[in-house]
Structure formats: C-alpha cells, structure tokens
Amino acid sequence: MVKNIAGVMVDLEPEDFYLLSGVEQGMRFGKWVNREKLPDYSGLTEEEVDYRLDRCMRRDLVEKRTIQYEGYRLTFEGYDALALRAFAQRDTVEGIGAPLGVGKESDVYEVQSYKPLALKYHREGYTNFREVNRERDYTSENQHVSWLYTARKAAEREHEVLHDLYPSVSVPRPVDQNRHAVVMEKLPGVELARAKLPDEQAVGVLDLVLRELVVAYGLGYIHADMSEYNVSVSEEGITIFDWPQAVDTDHDNAAEFLERDVTNLVDYFQRKYPQSMPDSVDSAAVANAIADGSFETVLEYAET
C-alpha cells in the first residue's frame, strides 16, 4: 500500500523537489537512473545530490539499487509528492485530508480547495503492470513502458474523457490533472455496490445508468469497465466514475465492450434485486439500443 505523503510535504525543501524531478527525468530513459547522471538531471551539485538522496530515501520517496551501477528511481510516494506540489503551486489544492477510497489501481483522498474536492492518484502498473500494459490502448503498442508512464497516461486519459463528457453525462467534474493525478469533484452518495435500493426503485436506477451510457456513446465514448463499483447513487441521481480505460465508439472492439458493460450491470441488478428485475434480459439488444440512441428501459428487453 502506498503511504499518504501529506505529512511529508511540510518537511520537503525546494532542493528535494529538484532531486525528485531529476530522478523523474532520468526514468524517461530507463527503470533506474544512474547516480552519475543526477547532477545533470537535477541541476544540483554532487554534494547536494548526496544530501538530497539521503533525505528523500529516509522519507521513502526514492529507492536505490546497486547491481551494475548505483541506480535510483522514484517510489509512488515520490511521484505523489511531485504531483501534489504542482497542484499546490497552481492553487488547485490547499490541503490533503482523509482517504476516500483505496484500490489496486487508484488511491483517492479528500483535498481542500475553494470547496472539498477529490484527488485521485492512479496506480496502474504498480501491482499489476503486465496486465494493465497488455489491456490499455495507451500502452499496448509500447514495449518499453514504466509504471510512471502507465499511471500518467491513465490520468491523462481519464481527465480527457471527463472533460469531454461533463456536464452532458453525470460524471465527476474534472478540475485539474498533473502526472498520474486528477483533481475532481467529490462523488455524492455511496457506491452502488454498498447501496440498498428499495425494490421498486431498482429497475429505475438501472435505467438511469444505462441512459447515461446512451449520452456517453453519443459523445464518442464507451466506459469499458462498468460495474456496481463505479456508479455512485445519491438522492440527486447517479454518477458514473472511473473512466481511464474508456474506449472510443469507433474502436475495433467497441460493440464487445459495450455489451460487456451492459451485461455486468444487468447481472448485478438481477443478483441483488431478483424480485424487481426480469429473469432474463437480452443484453446484446440493450447494447444495440444504447448505440443507436433508442434505449428507454431495460423492461423492453426482457426475454420470455
């Protein structure tokens, strides 16, 4: 688990960030950065590099390996620190608070700004690098990518998609993005997976989610990872989040991804609300209706 670096930030000095930025620059060319290159990358003297490496290693912001040469690389904590400093310099974030959610591909924290917001650090490639590298379009053609690159591209993709969808689709409003991090509106309500809907509302909520997918499709996007874990339910309605893996509607496998999204949602509602849902739903027909914009309610696609 990656540690929250908020408490470390107050101890860091500008030269520490020069060192971290130098390591980041060197990691563009390899997984480990040769110690001899760090003065050039960071703009620090040899003595200052040694001092800053010691400070950053004690705070778990960089790690060291000695095999053929003395090499260093950022930890995710070090990468977090660089992104958080950028947000602070832009006045996007004034303070960081409690975690809102921790998963295998992201960590989300509440942050203070002009109002409470959410800061999402992407962790793609950190624990399941090979799987992510194989599945995500932004890394699949690149044979020499690092977790830094993978996580940054995921954040850039999510920010791009949110920017294109908001406010037409009920998604979190994007605020800012730097490196592997995205600042956005906090989600209202609770995850669909944790919500207990009245039976008479179950079909209506499913229809709300599917209608949002209609609008997203019309704007050129398919979520491609829909489940009960990336829909938030509140009194105001629903919000769909986690969009870094979204695919364009002209993707070669667009129809397959869309039908899978529908199937995942329908299966979940059938399991949790069997009294309200039809026993069988033609997910392929629902997906086709989403694609052509004719979808109204899942009840029209109940199989008898």
Sequence and secondary structure as in RCSB ss.txt:
>XXXX:A:sequence
MVKNIAGVMVDLEPEDFYLLSGVEQGMRFGKWVNREKLPDYSGLTEEEVDYRLDRCMRRDLVEKRTIQYEGYRLT
FEGYDALALRAFAQRDTVEGIGAPLGVGKESDVYEVQSYKPLALKYHREGYTNFREVNRERDYTSENQHVSWLYT
ARKAAEREHEVLHDLYPSVSVPRPVDQNRHAVVMEKLPGVELARAKLPDEQAVGVLDLVLRELVVAYGLGYIHAD
MSEYNVSVSEEGITIFDWPQAVDTDHDNAAEFLERDVTNLVDYFQRKYPQSMPDSVDSAAVANAIADGSFETVLE
YAET
>XXXX:A:secstr
     HHHHTT  HHHHHHHHHHHHHTTS SSEEGGGHHHHH   HHHHHHHHHHHHHTTSEEEEESSSEEEEE 
HHHHHHHHHHHHHHTTS SEEEEEEEE SSEEEEEEESSS EEEEEE TTSSSHHHHHHH HHHHT SS  HHHH
HHHHHHHHHHHHHHHTTTSS   EEEEETTEEEEE   SEEGGG    HHHHHHHHHHHHHHHHHHHHTTEE S 
 STTSEEEETTEEEE   TT EETTSTTHHHHHHHHHHHHHHHHHHH TTTS S B HHHHHHHHHHT    GGG
GB  
